[in-house]
Each structure stands twice: as structure tokens, then as C-alpha cells.
Amino acid sequence: MLTYANTRRVGDIEVTTVSDGVLNATLNNFLGVTPAEAERMSGFPAAGPVPLAVNAFLLRFDGKHALIDAGTSSTMGPTLGKLPENLRAIGVAPETIDFVLLTHIHPDHSNGLVDDSGEANFPNAEVIVSAHDLRFWVERNPAAGDNEFRQRNMKAARRAFAPYRNRTRPIDGGEPLSGITAHPQPGHTLGHTGYLIASGGDALLLWGDIVHVTGVQFARPDAALTFDLDPDGARASRARVFDWVATDRIRVAGAHLDLPGFGRVVRSGTGYRYQPED
């Protein structure tokens, strides 16, 4: 069993990284950065494997449990789908999760809402998600221009959301839970959303997929991905978020930041540099 959990406090809110496993990726999906450049910056071979952490974040506050993102279930291979057992390993039964807040609807973030039989992994949770993502991935019919990835993700999203049909809350920014503010960061998906946790004068931004490959996208914020629904929008969101958290010295946590998944962003030349926390 792959068990990982690391906890930080943000005022009265406890935030714990809980691993869903590791995604073995490649460097061949960047836009604006060649595989050779990405290889040089990251230190990994372009053809991979490039190990990407897939993190979810457990929030404990006011006697409640909230989960930021839901992992993959068994849909992306044997190195992933570890979230439910890792929650149990730290004494948190999936049945005790009160809220699941999704940063966006992509398979490594939302497929884990359900198990192999299509039953809810979090049977007592309300799912909170961007209204834009819900419309695009779950509610609309496929269009002629939808590529294979979009069609596959729409099918998976419908399956993942089916048990939660009567307990899904669409949002567009705002404060979905006390002390948790949703910040739209569109581009990677139309409704890609970060969640700012603020309590007791402290703050932490859970930023979803603002960064996939640490060694590339901090130095080159213009490095978009073929999986970005709107690459230019993703670039703009990343630049805006980097400037914000570097200026205001806000700690960050990300789905694909190396474990423990917490750190800070600092300016470095024309780009930025990531300072992980131990």
C-alpha cells in the first residue's frame, strides 16, 4: 500500500496531503517548449517516465471533513487510485467526507468520485464544482469538434457524477464553505478553480493544475499543454497566479507538486522558482 500524508495548519483549518499515487507521464505534450528544452529543464527524458505526484488534500475544520479533488479510482493504471485506502490509513473513512471540492473535471481529479462498479466512493459528500466545468463535461452533448480525449473525459465524467446528481453544487467563484474561497483560474479547463484557505491570518492556495511539471513551468510559465482546453487562457491564469502568490507570499499546494505538495513561489529572472516545504 502506498501511504503518504503530510499535514499543515492554516489557522484553525488542518490541511493534509493524501496521495492518490504517481502518474508516469512524458514531456511530449508541451506547447511552446520543445521536448529537448523540457528535458534539459526537468532532468527527465522526454519520452518518460516523468513521475508526477497526484495529490488530494484533506481539510479538517469545525468537525467536518472536506476533500480537494478525488483522485483517479482504477481508471489510470496500477500506480494510481490509492486515495480511498490512504484516507483509511490515516483514520479517515471515505464515508466521513462531508464535501468534495473539485479544482476541475479531468480524470485524475474526478474519476475517483466512484469505484469500479460506479458506486460513490464518498457516499455522504456534497460535490462542489465549477458550473462551467459541469456544463462542459457532464451536461452537454458531444459536439463534432470534440476530440477523442474530450469525448472520453465526458463519458467518464458522466459516470463519476451519476451517484451525486442530487448533491452536486455548481459554483462560479465565491465562498462555497466558510474560510474557503473559490478563485476561477480558467484555461486548463473552462472552470478550472483554485481554493484559497484563509484562517487566523494565514492563507494557503490549493491551485489544482496551475503547474504539472515543476522543472519546466516555473521557469517557463508560457509552457502550456495539449490537454489545456484554452492554452492561452491557461498561460494567462498561470502568470496571474504566480504574480499573486509571489507578491503576497501566499503558500501554495498543488495536485502535481512533488510531495509533500506544499511550498512557495519566488521570482527568479524572467520566470519563477518553486521553494518546496519540508
N, C-alpha and C positions, 0 to 999 in steps of 0.2 A: 504494500500500500504506500502510495506517495503522499506523505503527510507534511504539510507546511502551514504554519500560521505565525504571524508576527503582528504584534499589537502596538498601536499608538493611541494616545489620548488627545482629543481636541475638546478642551474644556470638559463638559460633563458627558461627552459622547466618546465611546470607545470604538476604535476602528481597527479591524483585524484583517490582514491579507489572508485569504484562503485560496490555495492553488487548485485549479482545475487540471493542471498538468502542463505539458510542454508541447508546443506546435513546432514541428520541424519544417521550416519554410525555406525559400530561396531568395536571392536578390534580383531576380529577373522580372519583377513586377513594378519597378520604379519608373516614373515618368520624369524626365528632366535630369536624371542621373543615370549614367551608363552602368551596366553590371561591373565593368572594370573599376569605375570610380567607387561604387558601393562596396566592392570587395576591398579596395585599398582603405577606405574609411572604417569599415566594420571589422576587418581582420578575418572575415569568413569567406569561404569560396562562394562564388556567385551561384553555382548550382546547388549549394547547400551541402549538408543540412545547416540551417541557421536556426538555432533553438530560440524560440520566442516563448516567454512565460505567458500563460493565460491565467490571469488573476481575477478573482471576485473579491468583494470587500464586505465584511460583516459589520454592521453598525449595531451597537447596543446602547439604548437610551430609554429612559422613562419606563423601564420594564418591558420594552419592545425589542424585537429583532428585525432589522431591515438588511436586505442584501442588495448590493450594487452589482448587477449582472448575474447571469445564471449558468455560465459555462456551456459545454457542448453536448452533454449526455454522451452517448456512444457513437455519435454521428461523424466524428473526425479522427477515428483511429484509436489504437490502444494506449497511446501516451497521454490521452485526454479523457475527460469525463469523470474526473476524480472528485469533483466538488461535493456531492452528497456524502461520500464516505469520509472526506476530510472534515466536513462540518461535524459529523458524528464523532470523529476522533478528538475534537476539541469540546465535546459535550453539548453540541447544539444539534438537536434533531431537526431535519428539514420541515417537519410538521409544526415547529415552533416559529418559523419565519412568518412575520406579520405582513411584510411588504417586500416586493422585489422591484427595484427601480432599474430600468434598463437604460444604458447610455445610448443604445441603438439596436436595431434588429438586424443582426448578422449572425451566422451560425455559431460562432464561438462566444456569443454573448446571450443568445436567446434560445438556442435549441435545447439547452439544459432545463428549460421550464418543464419538460416532460421526460418520462422514462421510455424504455424501448417499446412498451405497449401503448404509449400515447397518454398515459395517466399523469396527472400533475405530480411533479416532484415536490412541490410546495403547496399542499392541498388547502392550507388555511391562509394563503397570502393573497393580497391585492397586488396586481401588477400595475406599475406606473410607468408610462412610456410616452414619448413624443407623439402628438396627434399626427404630425407629418409622416413619421415612420409607419404608424399604424395604418394610415390610409394607403401609403405606397406599397407596403409589403404584405398586408393582411387583407385589406378591404377591397382593393380594386381588382379588376380582371386583368390578366396578362395582355400586353399590347404587342403589336407587330415588331416594334423596335426593341423589345426586351431580349437581351442576350441569354445564353444558357445559364450563366451564374444567377442572373436576376430571376429567371423562371424557377430555378432550383431553390433559391432562397425564399421566394414567395410560397412555394409548396411547403417548405419546411416551417415557415413562419405560421402559416395557417394551422398546421398540425400542432405547433407549440402553443398557440394561443387558444386552441379549441376548448380545453378544460377551464379556461379563465374568462370565457366570454362574458359572464355576468359579474366579473370582478376585475375588470381592466379599466384603469382611469387614464384617459388621454390628457396630456398637458401640453402647454406651449409656454415654457418658462414658468416664473412664479415660484412659490414656496410650497411644494407638494406635501412636505412634512415640516414640523417645527424645527428650525435650525438647519434646514436643508433647502438650498435654493437651486433651482434648475437654470443652467446657463446654456442656451442654444449655441451650438458650435457646428453649423451645417457645412456640408461638403462631402465628408466621408459617406454619410447618408444625408438625406434631406433633413432629418430630425435629430442628427447626432447631438447629444446633450452631455454636458458636464454637470456635476453636482458639487456645489460649494457647501462644505460642512463648516459651520461657524458656531462657536460656543465659548463662553468665558474669555473673550478677547483673542482667541486663537482661531485659525482657519486652515482648511485643507481642501484643495480642489481635486476631486476624483474625475479625471478628464477623459476616460474612455480610450478612444483610439486616436488621440491627437498625435501620438508617436507609436510607430510599430517597431522600427529598428533604431535603437538608441545611437549606435555608432554613425548613423547616416543623417537622420532628420533633425538632430540638434544643430549640427554644423551646417546642414543644408535644409532649412525649413521649406524651401521650394520643392523638395523631393516628394512628389505626390505618388499615388499608387494606381494601378489599373483597376483596383477594387473601389476606388473613390467614385461615387456617383457623379460628383461635380469636382474634378481635380482642382480647378481654380478656386472654388469655394473652400476646399479642404486646405489649400495653401494659405488662403486669407485667414481662416479660422486659426490655423496653427500659428501664424505670425502674430495675430491679435492675442492669443492666449499666452504665448511666450513673453510678449512685451508686458502683459498684465502681471503675470506671476513673478517675473524677474523684477519689475519695478516695485511691486508691493511686497515682495519677499514672501509670497504665499507658498507653503509646502504643496507638493503635488503627489498624486498617486495614480498609477496607470495600469490598464489591463495588460500591457505588454512591456512594462518596465521590469528589468531584472529584479528578482526577489531580493529584499523584502517588498519592493514595489513603491517605496516612499523616497522622496528626495526634493531637491530644489533646482531651479533653472537660473543660471547666471549668464550674463553676456560675455561673449568671447570673440573678439574681432568683428567680422561681419555676421557672425552667427551666434550660437549659444552653446553652452556646455551644461551637462547634467551632473549634479552632485548627489549621488545616492546616499541615503542614510544607512548606517549600520543596523 
